[in-house]
Amino acid sequence: MPFWYFLTVPTLPAQVSHQSNTVEIAKYLVKESSAIDVGTPIAVVENYWALMTVRAKGKGIFRKKIFDPGTTVRIGDPIAVVGADGENVVRGNETLSVEVTEIKRQKPATAGKPTNS
């Protein structure tokens, strides 16, 4: 029996998540019907702070993109569907990992701290 699972936008690292619970899908890096493995780059996403590559945490066949590039999605939203056999279905909250590939802006050093004026 074939199985499937969603690839969902993972929690962002603290260095790039300041006041941000959304990302924009910049581009997909795999084509539908392509085989994926653990660590396969799936998409490039971005927010105000950085560009990030999201990578698969499981194996399978990349079946369907859910959104077009340029779409803004929330952390935890599904962005694609993967077909897999039962052994390769990713279990747990996050089916993708995130790697910061380019910092666009540095968070302010005084964020959240009162200033002495």
C-alpha positions in Angstrom: 0.0 0.0 0.0 1.5 3.4 -1.0 1.8 6.1 1.6 2.4 9.8 1.4 3.4 12.6 3.7 3.6 16.4 3.6 6.8 18.4 3.6 6.1 21.2 6.0 8.0 24.5 6.6 10.3 23.9 9.6 10.9 26.1 12.6 13.4 28.7 11.7 16.7 29.2 13.5 16.7 32.0 16.1 19.1 34.1 14.1 16.6 34.5 11.3 13.2 34.2 13.0 12.9 37.5 14.8 9.2 38.5 14.6 8.7 36.2 11.7 6.3 33.3 11.4 6.1 33.3 7.6 8.4 32.6 4.7 8.1 33.1 1.0 8.8 30.2 -1.3 11.5 31.6 -3.6 11.8 28.4 -5.8 11.5 24.7 -5.7 14.7 22.8 -6.4 13.2 19.4 -7.3 10.8 18.5 -10.0 7.6 16.5 -9.5 8.1 12.7 -9.9 11.8 13.1 -8.8 13.2 10.7 -6.2 14.4 12.4 -3.0 16.5 11.1 -0.1 17.4 12.4 3.4 19.2 15.8 2.9 17.9 16.5 -0.7 17.4 20.2 -1.1 13.7 20.7 -1.8 13.2 24.5 -2.0 14.6 27.9 -1.3 12.6 30.0 1.1 13.1 33.5 2.4 12.0 36.0 4.9 13.0 39.6 5.8 16.2 38.2 7.4 17.6 35.5 5.2 17.5 33.1 2.3 17.3 29.4 3.5 17.4 26.0 1.8 14.9 23.4 3.2 16.1 19.8 2.9 14.2 16.5 3.1 14.3 14.4 6.3 13.0 11.3 4.5 13.0 9.3 1.3 10.4 9.0 -1.4 9.1 10.5 -4.6 8.4 14.2 -4.8 4.8 14.0 -5.9 3.3 17.6 -5.9 4.1 21.2 -5.1 1.3 22.7 -3.1 2.1 26.4 -3.8 3.7 28.4 -6.6 7.0 30.2 -6.0 6.3 33.7 -4.6 3.6 32.4 -2.2 4.0 33.4 1.5 3.3 30.5 3.9 3.4 30.0 7.6 5.8 27.9 9.6 4.3 24.4 9.8 2.4 24.8 6.6 2.7 22.0 4.0 4.5 23.0 0.8 4.7 19.6 -1.0 3.6 16.0 -1.0 5.9 13.0 -1.0 4.9 9.4 -1.9 6.8 6.8 0.2 6.6 3.2 1.4 5.6 2.7 5.0 9.2 2.5 6.3 10.2 5.9 4.8 7.2 8.0 6.0 8.7 10.7 8.2 7.2 10.7 11.6 7.2 13.7 13.9 6.5 17.4 13.6 9.0 18.5 11.0 9.6 16.8 7.7 12.2 19.3 6.5 15.3 20.8 8.0 16.4 24.3 7.3 19.9 25.7 6.4 20.5 29.4 6.3 22.3 30.1 3.0 22.4 33.9 3.0 21.9 36.5 5.7 20.1 39.5 4.2 20.0 41.6 7.4 21.4 41.4 10.9 19.1 41.5 13.8 19.5 44.6 15.9 21.7 44.1 19.0 19.2 46.0 21.1 16.1 44.1 20.0 13.9 43.8 23.0 16.2 45.6 25.4 15.5 49.0 26.8 17.9 51.8 25.8 19.5 54.2 28.3 18.8 57.6 27.0 
